[in-house]
Amino acid sequence: MGGPQKIEHVHDYLNQIMTDRDMIQLPFAQDHLGPWIAKRRTPEVQKKYQEIGGGSPILKWTNTQGELLCKRLDHVSPNTAPHKHYVAFRYVPPYTKDAFEELERDNVARAVIFSQYPQYSCATSGSSFNAIYTHFKDRNLPNGLRLSVIDRWPTHPLLVKCFADLIRKELAQINKEKRNNVIILFSAHSLPLKTVNRGDSYPSEVGATVQLVMEELGFCNPYQLVWQSKVGPLPWLGPFTDEAIKDYVKKGKKNFVIVPIAFVNEHIETLHELDIEYCKELAHEVGVEEIRRVPAPNDHPLFIEALTSIVHNHLQNKVTVGEKFLNRCPHCTNANCYHSKKWFSEVCNH
């Protein structure tokens, strides 16, 4: 999705999210209700960005990850070198169109569309892929350009090892007497239940990541998958992260490690929602004894190796687009999704 780099970009960012039906389905009059919600929420969200330094670091981290990935790829896959990364955000520059215009100017022969959401959701990855289809709907692909898709990677062994390593380091900071009783809360962005019931694979893919990370850790601690960042009036997937902390404390469980299991770099939902709202304010309010937040993967060496391994294997593989990606949710009614997947099937297998 990207994130506003400056306070004055917040309203436009929110407005684009709230009017994008691939991202959020409001109960009625989205073209009017969406802008109203964006305008109403802007001052509150601007205040949050001010509290984390005045803007989102997501572009900085994405570029860092892209540069490190390409450097490693040049080394491990010299036959496909040189490699270059392009960032395509949904709601802030560089937009999808910016990335593809730059790619065309560079006369790129092969482009891998690599979703940076490890777990696929129609609202996140799906929305981004639909934006690529929309960009090319009324124009041809550049001559000679071949496209392929990496749409999800929730169970990649190096992603699992990276999260496990980050968790071990936080647990090691906790007093030995408390350590084994610390509850590991794996927190991921929630989804509206309407989206889940449509058949979205995101909850099961996040659950798969959690299970493998705990297996890597030898199931060393009690753990729970929880959900954050609910927006709007509709029912969303729970239990919610903040409510889980409150109720665990009532049960006498007062020590936690929070893991942002679906985020690959720091942004407002880690730096403000988890760090300030939950680990600082809520923890103080309800009487938490100790709470630590695991960093996002960012530039962790195992994470860069995970990205490198995924792209390298993809370049060696003849499969250009996965069947799971091309198959729509059983209750999907989004015509844009139908046309998008049909387009990817045609251009990636051309």
N, C-alpha and C positions, 0 to 999 in steps of 0.2 A: 504493500500500500504506500510505502514511503511515510514521511513525516515532515511537518513544516519546520524549516530551518530558522524562521524568524517569527516573532509573535504576530506580525501583521499578515502572515500567510494562513493563520489558523482558520479564519472564517471560510475562506475559499476551500480549504481542505475538508472541513466538516460538511460544507454544502455539497461538495461532489460525492462524499460518502452517502449522505442522507437522501440524495436523489438517484442513486445507482441501485436499480432493482435487482441486479445480480448480487449486490452486497447486502442490502437490507430491504425487506418488504414491510412497509408500514401498512396498518390496517385499512387506510383509505386516503384518497387524495394526495398521493406521494409528491406530486409536483408542487403542491402548496404546503403540505405538512412538513416535508423534508426541509425546505428553506427556512420555515418558521422554527423548527427544532435547532437547525444549525445556528441561526441568529441568536436564539435564546441561550444556547450552550457556549457560544464563543467566549464571553468574558470568563466563565469558570475554567474553560480549557486553556485559555491564554494564561491564566494565573498558574495553572499546573506546569505549563512549559516554562514560565518564568522561574519556577521553583527548581527546575532541573537544569538551569543554565541558559534559558532563553530560546531554546530550539531543540529539535530532535537530532541525535547523533547517528541516525540510521544510514544516511548517505555516506558519512565518513566510514562507518564500519563495513558497509556493503562494498565500497570501493577498495578498502583494505583487503577484504576477503577475496575480491575479484583479482586484485594484483598478485596476492600470494598464491592463489589457485593457478593463475596463468604461468607464473614463474616455475611452479612445480610441474605443471603440464609440459612446458617446454623441455624440462629435464627428462620426464618419464615417457613422453610421447613425442620424440623429435620428428617422427615422420608426419605428424599433423601440425607441427609448429610453423610459424609463430602463432601463439594464441593471444587473444585480446578479449577483455570482458566489456560488456555494455550493460548499463543499468536501465531497467524499464520499470518505473514506478507507476502506480495507478492514479494517485491524487495530488502529486506534487512533481515538479521537474526533477530529473529528466523523465518525461512521460514516455509511454510506449512509442508514440510517433517519433519522438526525439531519438530514441535508441535506433529505430529502424532507418531513419533518415541518415544518421551517422554511419550505420552499418552499410548502407547503400553507397555513401560517398567513399567508403573504404574499399569498395568492390569485393566484399566478403563472398567467398565461394561456398562456405559451409557454416551454418549458424545452429547452435544447440540452444533451444529455449529451455532454460534450467530453472524451474520453480524453486525459490528459496524458502518455501514452506515445506518442511519435511513430510508433514501429513496433509493430504489433499482434502480440501473442502470446496464445494461449488461456490461458496461465498468469497473465498480468498483466491486460491489457485485458479478455480474455474472462472472467476471474474476477470482475472488477469489474462487468461487464454482467450476469453471472449473479446477482450479489448484488442488483442492482436488480430483476431478475425475481423473485427469491426474496422480496424485500420486498413486492412487489405480487401475489404468487401467490394469496394469500387475502384480498385487499382490492381494491377498485376504485380506478382513478385518480381524483384529485380532479376534481369537475365542471368542465368547460371547459378542462382542462389538455391542451395538445398537446405531444407529445414528438417530438424528432428526435435523430439520432445523428451525431457526428463520431467515427469509430472509429479512424482512422489518418491520418497526414500526413507520411510519411517523406521525401518528395521535394519538399516545399514550397520554392520558390526562396528565400524569406527565411530559412527555417531553415538552408538550405545556406549562404547568405551570412553568417549569424550565426556558424556554426561556423568558416567560412573566416576571418572577421575575427579571431576569438579565437585561431586557430592562428597567423596571421600575426604577431600581437602577441607570442606566446611565441617564435616563431622569431627575431624581431628582437632578442630578449634574448641570443641565442647568438652567440658570436664568429664573424665572417664566414668565417674559415678552416674552421670546423667545420660551418657552417650547412647547406650543401648535402648533407652526408652524414648529417645527423640522420634517424633513422628515426621516422616518425610512426606511433605505435601507436594505432589506434582500438579502444578497449576497451568492450565491452558485456557486460551480464549474460548468462551462459551459460544454456543449457537442457538438460535431460536428453535424451539421444539418442532415447529412447523417444518424447518429445514431438515432436522434429524429424521422426522417421520416420513419425509419424502424419500429417504434412502441415502442421505449423505454419508460417505464413508469415514469422515473425519473422527468421530468419537471412537470407532473401532481401531483406527490407525494410531491415534494418540495412546489408546490403551495398549496396543502392541508395543509401542516404544517403551512405555512404563514397565511392562512386564519383563522385557529384555534387559532394561537397565537394572531392575531389582535382581534379576537372575545373575547378572554380571557382578553385583554387589553381594551375592550369596544370601539374599533376603535378610540382610543384617539388621534391619529395623522395621517396625510397623510403618505402613505407607498407605496413602490414599490419593486417588486422582480427584482433583477438584477443578472448578471452572470459574473464570473471572471475566470482567469487562462487559457485563450485560448492558445493553443499550435499548431504550424504548419500552413500550408498554406490554409487548407480547410475552408469553411464558418462554423462558430459556432453560437450557440444559443445566442441571445442578448435580451435586451440591456446590454452592458458591464458596469460593476461597475464604472470604471474610466470615461467613456464617459458620463454616467448618471450624475455623479457629475459635470462635466464640463458644461453640458447643463442646469442643474438645476440652477447653479450659473448664467448663462447667463439670465435665467428667473427671477432672483432676489431671488432665494431660496438659502440661504447660511449657513444653520444649519442642521446637519445630525447626526443620530445615525446609525452605520453600524452593522448589525447582521449576523454572520457567521452561517446561518441557517441549513447548511448541514454538518457542522463539529462538532464533539463531543469533540475534544481536540485541544490544541494549536500545531501548526506546521508551516512550512514555509509560507503557504498561509494565515495564520492569522498574524503571527509575523512579516513577511516581506512585503508580498503583500498588506495586509490591513493596518497594522500599519505604515510601513515606506513609501511605495510607494504611498499610497492613503491618509492616515490620516495626514502624515507629508509633504511629498514632493509635491504631487498634490494639497493638500489643500492650501499650501503656494503659489504655482504657480498661482492658479486661483482665490484666494481671498476668500476662505471659512472663515466664522466668527468663527464657532465652529463645531467641528466634534469629536465624541466619538465612540469608538469601543467596542461593548459588548463582554465580555469574552466568550470563548467556555465553554460548560457545565463542563468540567474537573471533579472536585470532588464535585460539588454542591450537597448538600443532596437530593434535589428533583430529580436530575439526577440519583443518585445511587438508589433511591427508584424506579425510572422508570425502570432501568435495572433489579432490583430485582423483581418487579411486572411482567415484561415481561417473565422472565425465570420461575418464580414460576407458573404463569398461564399455561405456556407451558408444564411444568412438570406434571401438573394436567390434561392436555388435552390429548385426545387420538389421535389428529391429529399430525402426525409426520412431514409432509411436506405439504405446502400450494398448492392449485390448481393453484393459480396465478403464483407461482414460476415455476411449472411444465409446464405451457403453454408458448410456445415460442412467440416472437414478430411476427406479421403477415407477415413481409417481411424479417424474419431472413434467412440468407443463410449460417450461421456458423455451419458446421458439428460437430465441437467440442461441441457446445452448445446443439445440438440434443442428442449426445451420453451422455453428462454430465447429462442432465435432465432425460434421460431414466435410467441412473445408480442410481441417487438419488431416483427416484420413486421406484426402485427395492429394494435398500438396506434399505431405511427408512420405507418401508412398509413390510419388511421381518418378 
